Amino acid sequence: MATGKPITASKKELLALEKGFWTGDSAYFAAHADVECLVAFPQMAKAMTNADLAKTATQPNRWRDLDIRLKGMIEPGSDIVMLTYEAHATRESGEPYAALVSTGYVHRADGWKMMFHAQTPIETSTDC
């Protein structure tokens, strides 16, 4: 139901959604990704359906020790928000990982849905 007033994205809400994409399972992805999502990683870049994207998260708790440092956030429209951040995490195997991440969300009737996600790995530092 449209109220006519602009939607203002909450940084706290969006960062909580982001954390869920790092640590959640396929059900989380299915619930919080849009019908179609554009993804870009060094190994692949393509549009994925909600179901195909959810299949990529079959193992819960793939990441631990997640640290997200927000670098910027813009709302180019009343129902679209883009954020970029630096992420540091540890893989399930114990290997450190760091990336510059950008995610786009669109606001649907049932909340914010991820419609774009890109990661560019960066060198990890042992003196964090």
Stockholm file with secondary structure:
# STOCKHOLM 1.0

chainA/1-128         MATGKPITASKKELLALEKGFWTGDSAYFAAHADVECLVAFPQMAKAMTNADLAKTATQPNRWRDLDIRLKGMIEPGSDIVMLTYEAHATRESGEPYAALVSTGYVHRADGWKMMFHAQTPIETSTDC
#=GR chainA/1-128 SS CCCSSCCCCCHHHHHHHHHHHHHCCHHHHHHHEEEEEEEEETTEEEEEEHHHHHHTTCSTTCEEEEEEEEEEEEEEETTEEEEEEEEEEEETTSCEEEEEEEEEEEEETTEEEEEEEEEEECCCCSCC
#=GC SS_cons         CCCSSCCCCCHHHHHHHHHHHHHCCHHHHHHHEEEEEEEEETTEEEEEEHHHHHHTTCSTTCEEEEEEEEEEEEEEETTEEEEEEEEEEEETTSCEEEEEEEEEEEEETTEEEEEEEEEEECCCCSCC
//
